[in-house]
Amino acid sequence: MPRTDFDIDLGSSAEVLPDDDIIVRKRFDLEEWCIDLIATQRPLAGDLRILITTLHISVELGRIHDYAEGIAKISIVMGDEPPLKSLADIPRMAEKATDMLRCSLDALVNRDVVSAAAVCNDDDEVDALYDQVCRELLTYMMADPGAIRRATYLLWIAHDLERIADRATNIAECVTYMVTGKLSGANRETVTSGIVTHYPTRTD
């Protein structure tokens, strides 16, 4: 059952921050390994696509970590102060974004383009939740100037969750490229009755 509560766990938030150096080091090690293989082994076709995909996904995972770190820092700044209100959509965004990330990585391991396409389709749900959170929080900010600071914290958290979902979508698109070799402005696919349509990839 999806969570509908919004609890701040300062201990868990603090545990996220020291992981930054580990993530950065692992990313650079992975990228160096891929570049070395490309330079020395001169891979072709499918092997080259795997290495290119790995390079792109390492960047996406690094950015996802940045967003997670940002959420942890905001949680620490908020401290024990209660949120503006119980916002059910933020926990839903978190659950959906993490599920998308998990599914996109499973699609990578299993070379599953259908699952990758499903991840891309799920991004619309997170976008809708994000829009709802923004509208609700902006309403509180206009009604009560004293709520602006707490509402802004929640807007930042919602933004980072929305970007995590976008990055998971990018990973899914990379999987499609790795498996099919098809590369256009974007590889985001909606698979319905054999029809494939493309949408732009977000990189900010």
Backbone as a ProteinNet text record, in pm:
[ID]
protein_1_A
[PRIMARY]
MPRTDFDIDLGSSAEVLPDDDIIVRKRFDLEEWCIDLIATQRPLAGDLRILITTLHISVELGRIHDYAEGIAKISIVMGDEPPLKSLADIPRMAEKATDMLRCSLDALVNRDVVSAAAVCNDDDEVDALYDQVCRELLTYMMADPGAIRRATYLLWIAHDLERIADRATNIAECVTYMVTGKLSGANRETVTSGIVTHYPTRTD
[TERTIARY]
85.2	0	89	61.3	143.1	138.5	251.2	256.5	181	115.1	46.7	95	197.4	250.4	376.5	419.4	538.5	620.7	711.7	792.1	935.7	997.3	1136.8	1222	1312.9	1404.1	1542.4	1579.8	1707	1825	1811.8	1921.4	1948.2	1842.3	1858.3	1910.3	1863.2	1910.4	2060.4	2107.7	2250.6	2334.5	2277.9	2352.7	2376.9	2292.1	2306.2	2429.8	2459.7	2561.1	2701.8	2750.9	2887.3	2906.4	2796.9	2808.2	2854.1	2861.4	2892	3025.7	3130.6	3263.2	3266.3	3193.2	3189.7	3125.6	3012.8	2942.6	3028.4	3090.6	3174.8	3291.5	3354.2	3468.7	3427.3	3315.4	3268.2	3231.6	3171.1	3135.3	3259.6	3361.1	3482.2	3556.9	3557.3	3622.3	3553.5	3420.4	3343.9	3366.5	3365.4	3386.3	3527.1	3625.7	3763.1	3776.7	3707.7	3711.7	3650.6	3536.8	3471.5	3557.8	3613.3	3696.6	3819.9	3877.7	3996.9	3962.2	3846.6	3805.1	3780.9	3717.5	3691.7	3823	3919.9	4046.9	4135.3	4131.1	4225.2	4165.3	4034.7	3973	3896.3	3867.5	3794.7	3667.8	3579.2	3457.9	3368.3	3289.1	3199.5	3055.7	2963	2820.4	2769.8	2717.6	2652.7	2744.5	2869.5	2963.4	2988.1	2998.2	3019.8	2897.5	2779.3	2657.5	2648	2691.9	2690.8	2780.3	2898.2	2990.9	2938.8	2883.7	2827.5	2711.1	2625.6	2512.8	2561.3	2664.7	2719.9	2770.7	2836.8	2886.5	2771.5	2667.3	2552.8	2482.8	2463.6	2391.6	2471.5	2604.3	2684.6	2661.6	2643.4	2613.3	2475.2	2377.2	2240.8	2236.9	2306	2306.6	2376.1	2480.3	2546.9	2453.8	2374.9	2280.7	2167.9	2123.7	2020.8	2072.5	2197.6	2255.9	2257.2	2287.1	2287.2	2149.6	2045.1	1910.1	1877	1917.8	1893.8	1967.8	2089.8	2166.4	2096.6	2041	1969.6	1848.8	1775.5	1659.2	1702.7	1812.9	1862.5	1902.2	1967.3	2009.4	1888.9	1787	1665.9	1599.7	1597.2	1537	1609.5	1741.9	1819.4	1791.6	1781.5	1749.9	1611.6	1516.7	1382.1	1382.1	1472.9	1483.9	1357.1	1326.8	1207.6	1082.3	1097.5	981.6	881.1	754.7	655.4	639.9	615.7	591	468.2	451	338.6	207	195.3	78.5	115.7	26.6	49.1	20.5	127.5	113.6	126.1	16	18.3	92.2	93.4	151.5	303.1	368.7	514.7	562	506.9	544.3	512.1	401.3	367.9	472	515.8	621	748.2	783.5	905.3	896.2	780.7	762.3	767.6	701.2	697.9	834.9	905	1036.6	1136.2	1135	1227.4	1189.9	1060.8	1017.3	1061.3	1050.6	1096.2	1245.6	1322.2	1467	1497.6	1430.9	1453.2	1417.6	1305.8	1261.3	1352.6	1402.7	1492.2	1623.3	1673.4	1796.4	1771.6	1654.1	1618.3	1609.9	1553.7	1545.8	1684.2	1776.1	1915.3	1975.8	1961.7	2020.3	1958.4	1827.7	1756.1	1743.7	1796.9	1788.3	1642.5	1555.5	1410.9	1356.4	1332.4	1286.1	1139.6	1061.6	922	913.7	990.4	993.6	1050.3	1148.7	1205.8	1099.5	1019	911.6	809	781.8	685.3	735.2	866	923.1	899.9	922.6	903.1	757.7	666.6	524.7	488.9	554.4	524.6	566.8	654.7	701.7	587.2	486.6	372.2	299.9	295.1	228.2	302.5	434.3	513.6	498.6	499.1	481	346.8	242.2	109.7	109.7	174.9	184.3	262.5	369.2	451	369	292.8	207.9	106.8	51.4	-46.5	17.8	137.5	208.2	238.3	285.9	318.3	195.2	84.6	-37.5	-81.9	-76.5	-122.6	-33.7	98.4	189.5	185.1	171.5	160.9	34.4	-71.1	-194.5	-170.9	-98.8	-68.1	20.1	116	207.3	133.6	37.7	-38.2	-134.1	-186.5	-282.9	-215	-92	-24.1	124.5	170.5	312.7	403.2	351.8	432	463	392.6	414.1	514.3	563.2	648.3	773.7	840.7	966.8	943.9	848.9	823.5	771.9	689.8	639.4	752.3	847.5	960.9	1045.2	1067.2	1140.4	1071.7	940.9	867.2	869.8	867	878.3	1012.6	1119.3	1251.3	1253.3	1194.9	1191.6	1113.5	996.9	915.8	990.7	1061.4	1140	1244.5	1317.8	1422.8	1364	1249	1184.9	1141.9	1089.9	1049.8	1170.1	1284.1	1404.5	1460.2	1447.4	1489.6	1409.8	1279.7	1197	1240.1	1274.5	1321.7	1452.2	1540.9	1668.6	1647.7	1553.4	1520.1	1467.2	1389.1	1339.1	1454.5	1552.6	1669	1743.6	1754	1819.5	1742.3	1609.5	1527.8	1548.5	1561.2	1585.9	1721.6	1819.4	1951.6	1943.5	1859.6	1842.2	1787.9	1689.5	1632.8	1739.9	1824	1933.4	2030.7	2065.9	2161.6	2112.7	1984.3	1928.9	1898.4	1841.7	1793.4	1889.8	1977.9	2067.4	2001.5	1876.9	1804.5	1832.2	1875.1	1907	1851.8	1762	1709.6	1724.9	1641.2	1646.9	1622.5	1547	1522.3	1475.8	1492.4	1448.3	1325.6	1265.2	1148.7	1039.5	988.5	892	764.1	654.6	525.7	484.3	477.4	449.1	302.5	222.9	81.7	41.8	2.3	-39.2	67.1	193.1	301	337.7	273.1	302.4	407.6	511	617.6	620.5	613.6	625.3	739.7	799.5	918.6	891.3	958.7	945.3	1084.4	1101.9	1234.4	1284.9	1415.5	1478.6	1516.1	1490.3	1529.8	1666.2	1750.9	1888.3	1924.3	1832.8	1868.1	1869.8
-119.2	0	124.5	221.8	342.1	416.8	478.9	559.3	689.9	735.3	863.8	956.5	912.9	996.9	1066.9	1166.3	1241.6	1256.7	1164.1	1164	1201	1278.5	1316.9	1231.1	1154.8	1069	1131.6	1210.2	1282	1187	1072.5	976	922.3	885	834.5	942.8	1065.3	1176.4	1196.2	1190.8	1209.6	1097.4	977.1	864.4	878.6	956	972.1	1054.8	1156.7	1255.6	1198.5	1110	1059.5	972.5	931	843.2	917.5	1050.2	1128.4	1089.3	1082.3	1050.1	909.6	817.3	680.2	676	745.1	746.2	809	920.8	989.7	901.1	837.3	751.9	633	571.1	457.6	500.3	618.4	667	687.2	753.7	779.9	651.3	555.9	426.7	354.9	358.3	292	359.6	491.4	563.2	540.1	537.9	513	372.7	276.6	139.1	131.5	197.7	195.6	262.3	376.8	448.8	367.4	302.4	219.3	103.4	40.1	-69.4	-20.9	94.1	148.3	178.5	233.7	273	154	50.7	-61	-179.7	-201.3	-318.6	-286.7	-159.7	-117.3	-200.8	-201.3	-283.6	-232.4	-322.2	-288.7	-324.2	-263.8	-298	-308.2	-426.7	-444.3	-417.7	-461.4	-438.5	-289.5	-216	-72.5	-3.8	-47.6	10.6	-13.7	-130.7	-160.1	-62	-35.7	55.6	199.2	240.9	375.6	390.8	288.3	290.9	298.9	223	224.3	362.7	429	564.6	660.1	652.3	741.2	711.8	585	550	588.9	581.2	623.6	771.1	851.7	993.9	1009.6	935.3	944.9	904.2	798.1	753.5	855.8	918.5	1023	1139.7	1177.7	1287.5	1246.9	1121.3	1074.7	1083.7	1047	1060	1205.5	1297.6	1439.8	1483.6	1437	1473	1412	1286.1	1222.2	1296.6	1339.2	1416.7	1549.4	1611.5	1736.5	1720.1	1612	1585.2	1563.8	1491	1467	1597.6	1686.3	1814.2	1900.3	1900.1	1975.6	1918.7	1786.7	1723.1	1765.6	1774.1	1814.3	1960.4	2045.3	2186.8	2200.3	2121.1	2125	2078.1	1984.9	1937.7	1871.9	1895.1	1836	1918.1	2027	2110.8	2034.5	2034.6	1960.7	2022.4	1940.7	1995.5	2085	2159.8	2251.6	2179.1	2061.6	1976.7	1837.8	1743.8	1609.1	1606.7	1593.3	1592.6	1449.8	1389.5	1248.9	1231.7	1335	1319	1311.1	1369.9	1363.1	1220.9	1151.8	1011.5	925.9	956.2	881.5	906	1030.8	1061.1	982.9	980.1	909.7	761.4	703.5	560.2	529.7	613.6	589.9	611.6	714.6	742.7	631.3	583.3	475.6	346	322.5	204.8	214.4	333.7	352.8	326.7	375.2	352.3	203.8	135.7	-8.5	-83.6	-48.2	-116.5	-86.1	36.2	69.9	-7.5	-26.7	-103.8	-252.9	-301.4	-439.6	-458.4	-359.3	-366.1	-370.1	-296.6	-297.9	-436.2	-493.8	-625.9	-731.7	-722.3	-823.3	-788.4	-670.9	-624.4	-626.4	-571	-581	-446.3	-433.4	-305.7	-279	-383	-362.7	-300.2	-353.1	-294.7	-153.5	-131.2	3	101.9	59.6	145.5	174.2	75.5	94.6	200.5	201.2	303.1	442.3	455.4	584.8	631.3	538.3	573.2	618	558.3	592.4	735.1	793.3	928.1	1029.1	1006.2	1098.5	1104	990.3	987.4	1073.7	1065	1147.4	1294.9	1326.3	1465.7	1520.8	1438.6	1482.3	1505.8	1417.4	1435.8	1562.6	1586.4	1705.9	1832.7	1833.7	1949.8	1973.1	1863.2	1874.5	1932.2	1883.8	1934.5	2083	2122.2	2263.1	2351.9	2310.2	2389.9	2403.7	2292.9	2294.5	2382.9	2370	2448.4	2596.8	2628.1	2768.3	2831.6	2753.1	2802.4	2838.7	2752.3	2781	2903.9	2918.3	3032.3	3163.9	3165.1	3286.6	3318.9	3216	3237.7	3278.2	3229.5	3254.6	3278.7	3404.1	3432.2	3364.5	3337	3268.9	3124.5	3071.6	2932.7	2920.4	3033.4	3030.2	2946.1	2963.9	2890.9	2740.5	2694.4	2549.8	2495.8	2574	2529.8	2521.1	2613.5	2610.9	2485.9	2446.8	2322.3	2203.9	2197.7	2086.8	2094.2	2214.9	2230.1	2177.4	2206	2155.4	2002.6	1945.1	1798.9	1740.1	1798.8	1749	1762.2	1873.9	1892.5	1783.3	1754.2	1652.6	1514.7	1484	1355.3	1346.8	1457.5	1458.8	1438.9	1495.6	1480	1338.1	1275.4	1135.2	1048.7	1073.8	997.8	1023.1	1147.8	1178.1	1105.8	1101.7	1032.2	881.7	825.8	683.8	659.5	756.2	746.8	749.2	836.2	841	707.7	644.1	513.3	412.4	416.3	324.8	348.8	474.4	505.8	452.2	459.5	403.8	253.2	186.6	42.5	11.8	91.2	70.6	87.1	187.8	207.7	90.3	45.4	-63.4	-190.2	-218.1	-342.5	-331.4	-218.7	-206	-134.2	-53.1	25.8	147.5	174.1	288.5	411.9	517	640.9	757.7	832.5	952.7	1065.9	1169.1	1276.4	1222.9	1114.5	1044.7	904.8	814.8	677	645.5	745.5	717.5	659	544.8	474.3	446.2	464.2	418.4	303.1	183.6	65.5	28.6	52.6	19.5	-36.6	-162.1	-226.6	-212.6	-221.8	-217.7	-78.7	26.5	162.5	220.5	281.4	341.8	490.9	571.5	715.5	765.3	878.3	928.8	1063.1	1086.4	1210.5	1259.5	1388	1440.5	1396.6	1374.4	1338.2	1463.6	1466.1	1580.4	1555.6	1658.3	1643.8	1744.6	1836.1	1936.9	1877.3
0	0	0	-85.6	-89.8	42.9	75.7	196.3	175.6	281.7	275.5	386.4	463	568.8	519.8	595.7	560.4	687.3	711.2	832.1	799.4	887.1	870.3	962	903.8	979.3	968.7	1069.5	1063.1	1061.7	1129.1	1129.2	989.9	919.6	783.4	690.2	709.3	626.4	643.2	767.4	793.8	733.6	724.7	669.2	519.4	451.2	306.5	271.5	351.5	314.6	298.8	387.5	370.6	245.9	183.1	66	-58.8	-53.4	-173.1	-234.3	-152	-204	-263.8	-202.8	-253.4	-391.6	-406.5	-534.3	-642.7	-611.5	-710.4	-752	-656.2	-688.4	-774.4	-740.7	-819.3	-961.4	-973.9	-1107.2	-1192.1	-1135.9	-1213.2	-1245.7	-1152.5	-1178.9	-1294.8	-1294	-1399.8	-1534.2	-1535.4	-1660.3	-1714	-1624.5	-1667.6	-1727.7	-1666.3	-1717.5	-1856.2	-1876.1	-2007.3	-2113.2	-2080.1	-2176.6	-2212.4	-2112.4	-2138.6	-2232	-2210.5	-2298.3	-2441.3	-2454.1	-2587.7	-2658.8	-2585.2	-2645.8	-2681.4	-2597	-2617.4	-2691.9	-2677.2	-2738.4	-2866.9	-2889.9	-3008.5	-3032.5	-2936.2	-2950.1	-3062.8	-3117	-3227	-3189.7	-3262.2	-3256.1	-3112.2	-3077	-2947.7	-2830.4	-2840.3	-2730.5	-2709	-2817.2	-2805	-2744.5	-2784.5	-2727.9	-2578.1	-2533.6	-2390.1	-2314.9	-2368.9	-2301.6	-2303.5	-2416.5	-2425.1	-2327.4	-2322.8	-2229.6	-2085.8	-2053.5	-1918.7	-1881.6	-1976.3	-1950.6	-1921.2	-2001.5	-1981.4	-1849.1	-1818.4	-1696	-1571.6	-1578.5	-1463.7	-1432.7	-1536.8	-1516.7	-1452.9	-1505	-1451.2	-1303.7	-1269.1	-1129.7	-1040	-1092.6	-1016.6	-987.9	-1086.9	-1067.1	-971.5	-980.4	-887	-744	-725.2	-591.7	-547.8	-638.6	-603.4	-553.6	-621.5	-579.4	-443.4	-423.2	-293.7	-182.8	-212.3	-114.5	-85.6	-189.7	-169.5	-79.7	-100.2	-15	130	148	284.2	352.2	278.4	336.7	374.6	289.2	320.5	445.7	456.5	574.3	701.3	693.7	811	846.1	743.6	768	832.3	784.4	842	986.2	1019.5	1156.7	1205.5	1329.3	1389.7	1364	1290.3	1262.9	1178.3	1215.9	1137.6	999.6	897.5	764.5	764.4	658.1	647	671.1	612.2	631.4	583.6	607.4	557.6	407.8	328.9	183.2	132.7	99.4	56.5	-74.8	-160	-293	-290.5	-190.6	-186.1	-155.3	-53.3	-35.9	-158.7	-226.5	-348.3	-457.2	-470.8	-567	-534.5	-406	-365	-396.2	-365	-390.3	-540.1	-619.2	-762.7	-825.6	-784.2	-841.8	-810.9	-686.3	-651.4	-723.1	-741.4	-816.4	-962.8	-1020.5	-1159	-1171.6	-1074.8	-1078.7	-1069.6	-977.5	-961.6	-1090.7	-1150.3	-1271.8	-1390.2	-1397.3	-1507.9	-1498.3	-1377	-1359.1	-1382.7	-1343.2	-1375.9	-1527	-1596.2	-1742.2	-1803.6	-1744.7	-1792.5	-1778.2	-1660.7	-1635.2	-1726.9	-1748.4	-1826.7	-1974.6	-2013.4	-2153	-2200.5	-2119.4	-2138.3	-2185.9	-2315.5	-2369.5	-2334.6	-2313.1	-2275.6	-2136.4	-2043	-1909.2	-1912.7	-1998.7	-2012.6	-2060.9	-2157.3	-2207.6	-2098.9	-2014.8	-1906	-1807.8	-1782.3	-1694.2	-1752.7	-1882.3	-1948.1	-1936.4	-1951.6	-1940.8	-1799.4	-1699.1	-1560.1	-1525	-1603.6	-1573.2	-1571.9	-1654.7	-1659	-1524.6	-1455.5	-1324.6	-1223.8	-1224.6	-1132.8	-1167.9	-1296.5	-1337.9	-1288.3	-1296.6	-1251.3	-1100.1	-1025.5	-880.2	-847.2	-920.8	-898.4	-922.2	-1030	-1058.6	-947.4	-896.4	-787.5	-661.5	-628.5	-510.3	-526	-643.9	-666.5	-651.8	-710.5	-700.3	-554.8	-482.4	-343.9	-257.3	-275	-192.9	-228	-354.1	-393.7	-335.9	-326.6	-265.7	-119.5	-46.4	93.4	106.5	15.2	21.7	-1.9	-92.8	-120	-5.6	56.7	165	295.2	316.4	443.8	418.5	414.5	392.7	494.7	611.8	712.6	676.8	578.4	537.2	423	373.1	252.9	273	386.3	407.4	408.3	487.6	494.5	360.9	292.7	162.4	60.1	68.7	-24.5	-5.1	120.4	146.2	76.2	89.5	29	-123.1	-178.1	-323.7	-372.9	-298.9	-337.6	-335.4	-230.2	-221.5	-338.8	-366.9	-478.7	-610.8	-628.7	-751.3	-765.7	-657.3	-665	-693.9	-637	-664.8	-811.3	-863.9	-1004.8	-1095.9	-1057.5	-1138.5	-1127.5	-1011.4	-998.9	-1095.2	-1103.6	-1197.6	-1341.4	-1372.5	-1507.8	-1538.5	-1441.3	-1462.4	-1477.6	-1402.8	-1419.9	-1560.1	-1611.4	-1748.2	-1848	-1823.6	-1911.1	-1913.3	-1796.6	-1789.9	-1873.8	-1862.7	-1942.8	-2092.1	-2131.2	-2271.3	-2316.2	-2226.8	-2258.3	-2281	-2202.8	-2219.9	-2359.3	-2402.5	-2536.1	-2643.2	-2628.1	-2724	-2721.7	-2601.7	-2590.5	-2661.1	-2644.4	-2698	-2847.5	-2888.9	-3026.7	-3119.7	-3062	-3145.2	-3206	-3168.4	-3224.1	-3139.3	-3205.8	-3137.6	-3217.6	-3155.4	-3219.3	-3120.3	-3132.9	-3035.4	-2895.9	-2887.4	-2761.5	-2795.2	-2698.8	-2718.2	-2635.8	-2575	-2492.3	-2580.4	-2540.2	-2622.1	-2546.9	-2614.7	-2565.6	-2654.5	-2598.5	-2677.5	-2658	-2759	-2755.5	-2890.5	-2891.7	-3016.9	-3125.1	-3084	-3181	-3228.1	-3175.1	-3217.2	-3124.5	-3182.9	-3103.8	-3131.7	-3026	-3041.8	-2957	-2994.8	-2927.5	-2862.4	-2749.4	-2675.5	-2638.1	-2612.7	-2581.7	-2445.9	-2435.5	-2310.1	-2233.4	-2101.6	-2019.1	-1960.4	-1961.1	-1913.3	-1805.7	-1767.2	-1666.7	-1526.8
[MASK]
++++++++++++++++++++++++++++++++++++++++++++++++++++++++++++++++++++++++++++++++++++++++++++++++++++++++++++++++++++++++++++++++++++++++++++++++++++++++++++++++++++++++++++++++++++++++++++++++++++++++++++

